[in-house]
Amino acid sequence: YAIISHHDAIRLSFYKSGDKWHAKNMPLNDESAFEVIDLSDTYSKANAEKFIQSKILNLQNRISLSKGHLLKAALFISGAEQNFLIITIHHLAVDGVSWRILMEDFNTALMQMTKEEHIKLPYKTSSFRQWAIRLKKYADSSELLQEKEFWTKKTYPDTILRDYHFTSLASLENKSPSLKQIQGFLSEEYTNFLIYKSNDAYKTQINDILLTALALS
């Protein structure tokens, strides 16, 4: 609940009024956001897997955009085997980047709990509401309105100019005999090196590496 309280976007309620969608921050009112599930009553591994899958589906189905219940989590207690935690969040509130932030906060809270300390997460950044207000203010500013005439008078072609109309790889090969299709595969070792180690030299991300490779090709 500390994570849900700390991150406003996880408590956003989405509703439609007329032909427009609105988002509103809700208070911390989802008492069913987290639950503990005992697996000791499942008699076999196959039964346990089926039971877990049904519970995960139930968690996802209980996510509510209108109520602002965008996160559901469950701790599965397996007894003799290792326990595990499932967290599911609606994609409107989380993406690949924000998952990392949430996991950092979760690990911080978990470490503090194991030491029986009070949960204290890093300072909050600007809220979604503050960002929206400032964005609207900037959109109405004289600084930005000075550009309006330039962009409204600018004309754009109906279609994007291109050398060939692409329908299939075969059609391109017919137009350009020198065009070849090349496939290659990286081993698990090189894949790990590309994703985790190649960025150290220039503090890049995998997106930068792939885009650079595409440009050089």
Salt bridges, closest charged atoms under 4 A:
ASP8 OD1 - ARG11 NH2 2.66
ASP8 OD1 - LYS124 NZ 2.92
ASP30 OD1 - HIS69 ND1 3.68
ASP30 OD2 - LYS72 NZ 2.96
GLU35 OE2 - ARG62 NH1 3.00
ASP105 OD2 - HIS7 NE2 2.67
ASP140 OD2 - LYS136 NZ 2.41
GLU149 OE2 - LYS153 NZ 2.81
